[in-house]
């Protein structure tokens, strides 16, 4: 089985970098919001005793799952974009040259 690898253009590399940064940034926000949602009852004193550590542990696990889930979701969608869309973007970037 032979596969040919085509060299990526600078625009494609830039798009990939921007999408990765967006994925990590939005995943951080999702994880922070999820952690806060789980920890709020502990912060307001609604939970007492040994249940506090359970809530904090659950908050950490939920935040990690939210971070990984959001990162995968954004990057998966980026990878499944239609090649025609990439071609249209690259055509538009060459119009002023």
C-alpha positions as CSV (number, residue, x, y, z in Angstrom):
1,X,0.0,0.0,0.0
2,X,1.5,3.3,-1.1
3,X,0.5,6.6,0.3
4,X,1.7,9.9,-0.9
5,X,2.1,12.7,1.6
6,X,1.5,16.2,0.4
7,X,3.3,19.0,1.9
8,X,1.0,21.3,4.0
9,X,0.8,25.0,3.1
10,X,1.6,27.7,5.5
11,X,-2.1,28.6,5.7
12,X,-3.0,25.0,6.6
13,X,-0.3,24.9,9.3
14,X,-1.6,28.3,10.7
15,X,-5.2,27.0,10.7
16,X,-4.1,23.9,12.6
17,X,-2.3,26.0,15.2
18,X,-5.2,28.3,15.6
19,X,-7.6,25.5,16.0
20,X,-5.4,23.7,18.6
21,X,-5.1,26.9,20.6
22,X,-8.8,27.4,20.5
23,X,-9.5,23.8,21.5
24,X,-7.1,24.1,24.5
25,X,-8.5,27.5,25.6
26,X,-12.1,26.6,25.3
27,X,-11.4,23.2,27.1
28,X,-9.8,25.1,29.9
29,X,-12.9,27.3,30.3
30,X,-15.2,24.2,30.2
31,X,-13.0,22.4,32.8
32,X,-12.9,25.5,35.1
33,X,-16.7,25.9,34.9
34,X,-17.3,22.2,35.6
35,X,-14.9,22.2,38.6
36,X,-16.6,25.3,40.0
37,X,-20.0,23.8,39.5
38,X,-19.1,20.8,41.6
39,X,-17.2,22.8,44.3
40,X,-19.7,25.5,44.9
41,X,-21.7,23.5,47.4
42,X,-18.5,22.9,49.4
43,X,-17.6,26.6,49.2
44,X,-21.0,27.7,50.5
45,X,-20.9,25.2,53.3
46,X,-23.8,23.1,52.1
47,X,-21.7,20.0,52.3
48,X,-20.0,18.9,55.5
49,X,-17.8,16.2,56.9
50,X,-16.2,13.6,54.7
51,X,-18.5,14.4,51.8
52,X,-16.3,17.5,51.1
53,X,-13.4,15.4,49.9
54,X,-15.8,13.4,47.7
55,X,-17.1,16.5,46.1
56,X,-13.6,17.9,45.5
57,X,-12.5,14.6,44.0
58,X,-15.6,14.4,41.8
59,X,-15.0,18.0,40.7
60,X,-11.4,17.1,39.6
61,X,-12.5,14.1,37.7
62,X,-15.4,15.9,36.0
63,X,-13.1,18.8,35.1
64,X,-10.6,16.4,33.5
65,X,-13.4,14.7,31.6
66,X,-14.8,18.0,30.4
67,X,-11.3,19.2,29.3
68,X,-10.5,16.0,27.3
69,X,-14.0,15.9,25.9
70,X,-14.0,19.4,24.6
71,X,-10.5,19.2,23.2
72,X,-11.4,16.0,21.3
73,X,-14.7,17.5,20.1
74,X,-13.1,20.6,18.6
75,X,-10.1,18.9,17.0
76,X,-12.3,16.1,15.7
77,X,-14.6,18.6,14.0
78,X,-11.6,20.4,12.5
79,X,-10.2,17.1,11.1
80,X,-13.5,16.2,9.5
81,X,-13.9,19.5,7.6
82,X,-14.6,19.2,3.9
83,X,-11.4,19.7,1.8
84,X,-13.4,22.0,-0.4
85,X,-13.6,24.5,2.4
86,X,-9.9,24.5,2.8
87,X,-9.5,25.1,-0.9
88,X,-11.9,28.0,-0.8
89,X,-9.9,29.6,2.0
90,X,-6.7,29.1,0.2
91,X,-8.2,30.6,-3.0
92,X,-9.4,33.6,-1.1
93,X,-5.9,34.1,0.5
94,X,-4.3,34.3,-3.0
95,X,-6.8,36.8,-4.5
96,X,-4.8,39.9,-3.5
97,X,-1.5,38.6,-4.9
